[in-house]
Amino acid sequence: MLNTVYLEDTVNHDVMFDGPAEIEELKEGSKIITLKNENTHMVWKILMRGVMIENNGEFQSLITLQDKGTGTARILTPYGELKLPITDVDIERNAQSTKVSYKLNGDQFFEFLLMEKE
Protein backbone atom coordinates (compact mmCIF):
# COMPACT_ATOMS: atom_id res chain seq x y z
CA MET A 1 0.00 0.00 0.00
CA LEU A 2 1.27 3.50 -0.86
CA ASN A 3 0.77 6.39 1.52
CA THR A 4 2.38 9.78 2.01
CA VAL A 5 4.96 9.75 4.80
CA TYR A 6 6.73 12.56 6.64
CA LEU A 7 10.04 12.00 8.47
CA GLU A 8 11.57 14.71 10.64
CA ASP A 9 14.77 14.96 12.63
CA THR A 10 13.11 16.72 15.58
CA VAL A 11 16.41 17.70 17.23
CA ASN A 12 17.52 19.77 14.22
CA HIS A 13 14.01 20.40 12.84
CA ASP A 14 15.06 19.00 9.45
CA VAL A 15 12.53 17.34 7.16
CA MET A 16 14.31 14.21 5.96
CA PHE A 17 11.50 12.83 3.78
CA ASP A 18 8.06 13.99 2.67
CA GLY A 19 6.46 11.91 -0.04
CA PRO A 20 5.01 8.56 -1.08
CA ALA A 21 6.24 5.45 0.72
CA GLU A 22 5.44 1.76 0.53
CA ILE A 23 3.79 0.47 3.71
CA GLU A 24 3.48 -3.24 4.43
CA GLU A 25 1.16 -4.05 7.33
CA LEU A 26 2.23 -7.04 9.43
CA LYS A 27 0.62 -8.85 12.36
CA GLU A 28 -0.39 -7.13 15.58
CA GLY A 29 0.34 -3.55 14.49
CA SER A 30 3.83 -4.18 13.14
CA LYS A 31 4.71 -2.67 9.77
CA ILE A 32 7.52 -2.06 7.31
CA ILE A 33 7.75 1.41 5.75
CA THR A 34 10.06 1.92 2.76
CA LEU A 35 10.98 5.54 1.98
CA LYS A 36 12.68 5.97 -1.37
CA ASN A 37 13.39 8.88 -3.69
CA GLU A 38 16.44 10.30 -5.48
CA ASN A 39 18.05 11.32 -2.14
CA THR A 40 16.79 8.73 0.33
CA HIS A 41 16.50 4.98 0.63
CA MET A 42 15.43 4.07 4.13
CA VAL A 43 13.43 1.20 5.64
CA TRP A 44 11.70 1.48 9.01
CA LYS A 45 10.65 -1.82 10.57
CA ILE A 46 8.23 -0.99 13.37
CA LEU A 47 7.92 -4.20 15.34
CA MET A 48 6.26 -5.36 18.56
CA ARG A 49 9.44 -5.15 20.64
CA GLY A 50 11.42 -2.45 18.89
CA VAL A 51 12.27 -0.54 15.74
CA MET A 52 14.92 -1.21 13.12
CA ILE A 53 16.02 1.60 10.79
CA GLU A 54 18.05 0.78 7.68
CA ASN A 55 19.59 3.70 5.82
CA ASN A 56 21.24 3.17 2.45
CA GLY A 57 22.70 6.61 1.75
CA GLU A 58 26.25 7.85 1.59
CA PHE A 59 26.98 5.20 4.22
CA GLN A 60 24.93 2.14 5.09
CA SER A 61 23.63 1.94 8.62
CA LEU A 62 21.41 -0.35 10.64
CA ILE A 63 19.99 1.05 13.88
CA THR A 64 18.32 -1.48 16.20
CA LEU A 65 16.24 0.05 18.98
CA GLN A 66 14.68 -2.18 21.64
CA ASP A 67 11.73 -1.28 23.85
CA LYS A 68 13.80 -2.28 26.87
CA GLY A 69 15.92 0.85 26.37
CA THR A 70 19.04 -0.35 24.57
CA GLY A 71 20.18 -0.98 21.02
CA THR A 72 23.07 -1.02 18.59
CA ALA A 73 24.20 0.96 15.57
CA ARG A 74 26.06 -0.75 12.79
CA ILE A 75 27.58 1.65 10.26
CA LEU A 76 29.36 0.48 7.11
CA THR A 77 31.80 2.99 5.63
CA PRO A 78 34.44 2.73 2.91
CA TYR A 79 36.94 2.56 5.77
CA GLY A 80 35.33 -0.34 7.62
CA GLU A 81 32.49 -1.19 9.97
CA LEU A 82 31.62 0.62 13.18
CA LYS A 83 29.49 -0.88 15.95
CA LEU A 84 28.27 1.58 18.56
CA PRO A 85 26.09 1.11 21.64
CA ILE A 86 22.72 2.82 21.93
CA THR A 87 21.15 3.75 25.28
CA ASP A 88 18.16 5.70 26.60
CA VAL A 89 15.87 4.35 23.87
CA ASP A 90 12.32 5.68 23.92
CA ILE A 91 9.76 4.52 21.34
CA GLU A 92 6.29 6.07 21.06
CA ARG A 93 3.91 4.26 18.69
CA ASN A 94 0.54 5.56 17.54
CA ALA A 95 -1.72 4.40 14.70
CA GLN A 96 -0.30 7.00 12.30
CA SER A 97 3.12 7.85 13.78
CA THR A 98 6.24 6.51 15.44
CA LYS A 99 8.65 8.67 17.43
CA VAL A 100 12.03 7.32 18.48
CA SER A 101 14.75 8.90 20.57
CA TYR A 102 18.08 7.51 21.76
CA LYS A 103 21.66 8.28 22.68
CA LEU A 104 24.37 6.97 20.40
CA ASN A 105 27.67 6.04 22.02
CA GLY A 106 26.50 7.46 25.36
CA ASP A 107 26.32 11.14 24.41
CA GLN A 108 24.88 11.94 20.96
CA PHE A 109 21.11 12.47 21.26
CA PHE A 110 18.85 11.68 18.28
CA GLU A 111 15.09 11.94 17.87
CA PHE A 112 12.99 11.19 14.79
CA LEU A 113 9.27 11.40 14.03
CA LEU A 114 7.80 9.27 11.24
CA MET A 115 4.18 10.10 10.37
CA GLU A 116 1.75 8.69 7.85
CA LYS A 117 -0.36 11.40 6.27
CA GLU A 118 -4.00 10.81 5.34
C-alpha positions in Angstrom: 0.0 0.0 0.0 1.3 3.5 -0.9 0.8 6.4 1.5 2.4 9.8 2.0 5.0 9.8 4.8 6.7 12.6 6.6 10.0 12.0 8.5 11.6 14.7 10.6 14.8 15.0 12.6 13.1 16.7 15.6 16.4 17.7 17.2 17.5 19.8 14.2 14.0 20.4 12.8 15.1 19.0 9.5 12.5 17.3 7.2 14.3 14.2 6.0 11.5 12.8 3.8 8.1 14.0 2.7 6.5 11.9 0.0 5.0 8.6 -1.1 6.2 5.5 0.7 5.4 1.8 0.5 3.8 0.5 3.7 3.5 -3.2 4.4 1.2 -4.1 7.3 2.2 -7.0 9.4 0.6 -8.9 12.4 -0.4 -7.1 15.6 0.3 -3.6 14.5 3.8 -4.2 13.1 4.7 -2.7 9.8 7.5 -2.1 7.3 7.8 1.4 5.7 10.1 1.9 2.8 11.0 5.5 2.0 12.7 6.0 -1.4 13.4 8.9 -3.7 16.4 10.3 -5.5 18.1 11.3 -2.1 16.8 8.7 0.3 16.5 5.0 0.6 15.4 4.1 4.1 13.4 1.2 5.6 11.7 1.5 9.0 10.6 -1.8 10.6 8.2 -1.0 13.4 7.9 -4.2 15.3 6.3 -5.4 18.6 9.4 -5.1 20.6 11.4 -2.4 18.9 12.3 -0.5 15.7 14.9 -1.2 13.1 16.0 1.6 10.8 18.0 0.8 7.7 19.6 3.7 5.8 21.2 3.2 2.4 22.7 6.6 1.7 26.3 7.8 1.6 27.0 5.2 4.2 24.9 2.1 5.1 23.6 1.9 8.6 21.4 -0.3 10.6 20.0 1.0 13.9 18.3 -1.5 16.2 16.2 0.0 19.0 14.7 -2.2 21.6 11.7 -1.3 23.9 13.8 -2.3 26.9 15.9 0.8 26.4 19.0 -0.4 24.6 20.2 -1.0 21.0 23.1 -1.0 18.6 24.2 1.0 15.6 26.1 -0.8 12.8 27.6 1.7 10.3 29.4 0.5 7.1 31.8 3.0 5.6 34.4 2.7 2.9 36.9 2.6 5.8 35.3 -0.3 7.6 32.5 -1.2 10.0 31.6 0.6 13.2 29.5 -0.9 15.9 28.3 1.6 18.6 26.1 1.1 21.6 22.7 2.8 21.9 21.2 3.8 25.3 18.2 5.7 26.6 15.9 4.3 23.9 12.3 5.7 23.9 9.8 4.5 21.3 6.3 6.1 21.1 3.9 4.3 18.7 0.5 5.6 17.5 -1.7 4.4 14.7 -0.3 7.0 12.3 3.1 7.8 13.8 6.2 6.5 15.4 8.7 8.7 17.4 12.0 7.3 18.5 14.8 8.9 20.6 18.1 7.5 21.8 21.7 8.3 22.7 24.4 7.0 20.4 27.7 6.0 22.0 26.5 7.5 25.4 26.3 11.1 24.4 24.9 11.9 21.0 21.1 12.5 21.3 18.9 11.7 18.3 15.1 11.9 17.9 13.0 11.2 14.8 9.3 11.4 14.0 7.8 9.3 11.2 4.2 10.1 10.4 1.7 8.7 7.8 -0.4 11.4 6.3 -4.0 10.8 5.3 
